[in-house]
Structures are given as structure tokens and as C-alpha cells.
Amino acid sequence: MAQAVFYHAGCPVCVDAAQVVVNYLDESKITTEIVHLGTARNRIEEAEKAGVKSVPALVIGGNVYHINFGASLEDVKG
């Protein structure tokens, strides 16, 4: 089964995007982990290494899909 990680910072844009994306993905084909970088700050480096530049972002199979623009990763670090 494929793995996806949805990174967000808890803003309304991020929370809405997480709900829409996770509900849309086929749970029989992909497992999705939702990571709130505001509360899981230890995962910011992981997101950067995956190629995330802003949140909300979805990482699937090494590809990063930036969804709308809630905040830059630099803002999340701040």
C-alpha cells in the first residue's frame, strides 16, 4: 500500500485542505498520515527533506503537491 503524508500548520486553509484531500483519497490504495507541523515541530526537517516549501502540502511517492498557500515552511519554523 502506498503512503502519503499531509503536512499542515493548523490554519483554516490547511485544516480544510486536509479534510478534502484525505476524504478524496482511496483508503484501499493509500495510507495517509496527517502531520501538524505546529505541534510536531520535530517533523519540520523531515518535511524540508521531502521538498515541502509551504503548507498545506501532500507528499506521495516522493512527489510534493503544494495545495493553495497557507504559510511558507520558513514561517512555520519562526
Secondary structure, 3 states (H helix, E strand, C coil): CEEEEEEECCCHHHHHHHHHHHHHCCCCCEEEEEEECCCCHHHHHHHHHHCCCEEEEEEECCEEEEEEEEEEHHHHHC
